[in-house]
Amino acid sequence: MRYSVLAAALLFGCGHPATVEECETIVERIVELELKQRHRGSEEAIRETAEKTKQAVHDSTMSQCVGRRITNEAMECVHTAETSQELVDDCFDGWR
């Protein structure tokens, strides 16, 4: 699962301990990108399923994210990624 790869990636690397806010941002961005990919052009469908999807990935991602090493560059990448796969591959690839 992509979310496990992300959590594992956060284990390594320079930077600072990830804050709750940074991890919340990562979770929200993953959900946003996944839903946009599944429901292209349907903003209503995205809104309807966003909270449910967020709840499904929130606990595991947060427990594996908070306090792990993360860089400012990785967080910038999270904000500019266009797909969830890009987020995992490009933002955290060097940390595996």
N, C-alpha and C positions, 0 to 999 in steps of 0.2 A: 504494500500500500504506500502511496506517495507520502502520506503524512508521517509514517514511520521513518522513511528515508530522510525527511526534513528534520525530524527529531534527532536522528543519529548524526546528521550533519552538524547540528548545533553543539555536539559534544566536543568538537575539536576546533582549533584555530585561535588566532589572536583576537583581541577585541575586549569587550567588557561583558559582564554577566547580563543576560537578556532580562529586561524588566517585564512585569506583567503587562504593561501597556504595549511594549514591542511585540510580545507574544500574541496579545489580542489583535494587534494590527495584522500579524502574519495569518492568524486564523481567519479574520474577516476578508483578507485579500484572497486567500485560497478559496473560500466559499464564493466570493464574488466572481472570480475567474472561472471556477468550475461551473457555476450556474450560467454565466454568459455563454460558455462553450456549449452547454446543453440546450439552452433556450435562446438561441440567437434571435435578437430583435424583439423578444417578448418580455418587456419590462415587468408586466403584471405577473407572469409566471416566475420570474426571478424573485420578486418580492414575496410571493406566496410560499416559496420553498426555502428562502434564505435562512430564516430563523431555525427551521427544522434541521437543515444541513449544518448550520453552525453548531447547534447543540450536539449533533452526532460526532463532530470532530473536535469540539472544544476541549473536553476533559482530557482526552489522551494527548492532544497536542500541547495543551497548557502544562500538564504535569511533566512532560518531557522537554519543555522549552524554557520555562522560567529558571533563571540562574545559569543557563548554558552560555558559552562564549558566543558572542555575535559582534560583528563589526558594523560601523556606520555605513560602509559600502554595501554590505548585505541588505541592510534595511532600505537603502536607496533603491537597490535592485528589486526588492519586494514591491515597492511602489510603482516601478516602471514595467514590471513583467506583464506580458500580454496573455499568458496562459499559466495555469497552475503547474504544468510540466516545466515550462520555462523558469518559473519561480524556483522550483526545486533544483533543476539542472544548472541554471546559470547563477543563481544567487548563493547556493550552498554547495556547489559541485566540488570545489577545492577542499572542502572540509571533511570529506569522507575518508 
